[in-house]
Amino acid sequence: MTAQEALALWLEHLAHERRSSPRTLEAYGFAARRYIAFLEQHRGEAITLAVLGEITAGEVRAWLAHLRQGDRPLSPRSLSQALSAIRTFHRFLDRRLDAPNAAIALVRGPRVKPGAPRPVSEDQARGMLAEPGLDPDREDWEAARDEAVLTLLYGCGLRISEALSLRRSDAPFPDSLRILGKGSKTRIVPVLPAVRDATAAYLAEVPFTLAPEEPLFRAKRGGPLSPRHVQATVQNLRSRLGMPASATPHALRHSFATHLLGAGADLRSIQELLGHASLSTTQRYTQVDAAALLSAYSKAHPHA
């Protein structure tokens, strides 16, 4: 079996058994193809499944060093993600194709200092949710759709993929939604009245007849709304509102968590609402809240 054939089987496994997102499939496939291409050039031969089982830790380190060089060197975070993809690939080769490689476990990735999330303020969040309705170039139903999607991100802490995976049968929304998140993990999120109202306003305006199993949010021509459209919409909004480049759709999810924390919610509850596997991931939001507290102190305290 060639390395490319093994790669195709791995991607099929990720798509159909692990139910990985299209974005994950694209990132993992890109990393593995670069890995195989490097090994072929490095060894001067076609890479087979048997050869993948013989790759040394030194060769993997050489690949990482190669990624650090060139016109577009990868950052430590991107290198760590690429190495994670290759480890997952070799784990599949070991468990499914009987081609173990113990050397992979000897390779350490670069140290990555986790950065604090960059949320928007409460006023900025309100502005982002209200601005679509003020755009004269959008039809009423498109403005209502964009407002509904952004309200879901901020009001329920959803990822873009989670909001766009909702079906027509999910609406009108009940008091809580069952969300299928990363790694096929299910969580329950409460639905605020503002979220329910925004979605109802969109459904009252949408010009298409939607079957129960079809995607809830539709593009201008009737097809499913894409994540790229949501990203472009927010990019346009932040330009009109004079907001920084850090004001992304995902920043609304960060803001959901940060504003809950600032209002007194406990970390464990926020972890469950966000669907984080580890509490340490959720703890990053305490850095944001502490920074906001220090900023307010320095501005308000008479001796600051």
Disulfide bonds with the S-S distance in Angstrom:
none
